[in-house]
Amino acid sequence: MGKDKLRKFKENETFTCLVQPATSEVLGHDHPLKGHWNSDFFHNDKPVVVELGCGKGEYTIDLALRNPDFNYIGVDIKGARLWKGAKFAEENRLPNVGFLRTRIEFIESMFAPGEVSEIWITFADPQIGREKKRLTSPLFMARYRNFLKKGGIVHLKTDSGYLHAYSKAMAKQNGLEILADAVDIYGADRERLYASQIMSVCGKDAVDALFQVQTFYEQQYLAQGIPITYLAFIADHEGPYVSPDWEPDRWER
Ligand SMILES: C[S@@+](CC[C@H](N)C(=O)[O-])C[C@H]1O[C@@H](n2cnc3c(N)ncnc32)[C@H](O)[C@@H]1O
């Protein structure tokens, strides 16, 4: 392991905003913070929003700075990436930011029923041909349902037409209420987003933030001229989530 990575890992251990459970604490066990993020971590009762696969944490931090009445937790498995966001949150003493280093597969060990209001999935790997690893698959949706509030929203921002189309088909197949569906947010769909359901549910500031808050990966895709898509839906669903009837052959990204 490189010296820089080692230095970041060491510094990570000093950050109070960064929770790094051992695998033994989350594999088949409930972590002590499960059900207690408000009381024991944030020390407030503001709604909790989670970003899955947050990388360096730009989105988590930017949303937290804009929305002081919400708590934000960025989740990723890569410690050297999380270091960047955690360092910023630590140095700036951001009271509504936390980072969690764990595999998303263990997320149910970290959050209790109704503990989370919204989930952001930003520029996740589309996992082409590997549905079970896809963050909007029925398997992951069932995990999220176990800790999302009733009416909890899943936001998906991606450069992947494949992931966007799959997730939309999954939402439709399971009768989930779609609040926004845009295949080119900075292009033709921009104005439509201001007329979509997400505007009435989350407000204009939230729609503005879609364009103004950009992740590390998003900036790179934009520089290459790749369209950025956005899908938002309510996760509520009775019974098992099922895979969509969907024809993926024509999708490459
Ligand atoms: C393509 S990057 C996007 C990072 C960030 N959202 C952005 O847009 O800049 C995907 C991130 O998801 C994380 N990730 C992928 N699968 C994961 C999993 N199963 N558990 C935790 N993190 C995961 C990776 O470590 C990586 O940082």
The ligand as a MOL file (V3000), in Angstrom:
LIG
                    3D

  0  0  0     0  0            999 V3000
M  V30 BEGIN CTAB
M  V30 COUNTS 27 29 0 0 0
M  V30 BEGIN ATOM
M  V30 1 C -18.0460 5.4980 -9.7150 0
M  V30 2 S -17.7330 5.8840 -8.0510 0 CHG=1
M  V30 3 C -18.7810 7.2930 -7.7850 0
M  V30 4 C -18.3390 8.1010 -6.5850 0
M  V30 5 C -19.1640 9.3690 -6.3310 0
M  V30 6 N -20.5590 9.0610 -6.1030 0
M  V30 7 C -19.0220 10.3200 -7.4830 0
M  V30 8 O -19.9640 10.4670 -8.2550 0
M  V30 9 O -17.9630 10.9480 -7.6180 0 CHG=-1
M  V30 10 C -18.6140 4.6050 -7.2040 0
M  V30 11 C -18.2940 4.5390 -5.7250 0
M  V30 12 O -19.1140 3.5500 -5.1170 0
M  V30 13 C -18.3250 2.8100 -4.1990 0
M  V30 14 N -18.9350 1.4710 -4.0920 0
M  V30 15 C -19.2430 0.6450 -5.1200 0
M  V30 16 N -19.8150 -0.4840 -4.6570 0
M  V30 17 C -19.8740 -0.3680 -3.3100 0
M  V30 18 C -20.3710 -1.2010 -2.2800 0
M  V30 19 N -20.9080 -2.3800 -2.5530 0
M  V30 20 N -20.2780 -0.7620 -1.0080 0
M  V30 21 C -19.7180 0.4500 -0.7290 0
M  V30 22 N -19.2240 1.2890 -1.6800 0
M  V30 23 C -19.3150 0.8870 -2.9400 0
M  V30 24 C -16.9330 2.7920 -4.7900 0
M  V30 25 O -15.9530 2.5860 -3.7880 0
M  V30 26 C -16.8540 4.1610 -5.4330 0
M  V30 27 O -16.2690 5.1380 -4.5710 0
M  V30 END ATOM
M  V30 BEGIN BOND
M  V30 1 1 1 2
M  V30 2 1 2 3
M  V30 3 1 2 10
M  V30 4 1 3 4
M  V30 5 1 4 5
M  V30 6 1 5 6
M  V30 7 1 5 7
M  V30 8 2 7 8
M  V30 9 1 7 9
M  V30 10 1 10 11
M  V30 11 1 11 12
M  V30 12 1 11 26
M  V30 13 1 12 13
M  V30 14 1 13 14
M  V30 15 1 13 24
M  V30 16 1 14 15
M  V30 17 1 14 23
M  V30 18 2 15 16
M  V30 19 1 16 17
M  V30 20 1 17 18
M  V30 21 2 17 23
M  V30 22 1 18 19
M  V30 23 2 18 20
M  V30 24 1 20 21
M  V30 25 2 21 22
M  V30 26 1 22 23
M  V30 27 1 24 25
M  V30 28 1 24 26
M  V30 29 1 26 27
M  V30 END BOND
M  V30 END CTAB
M  END
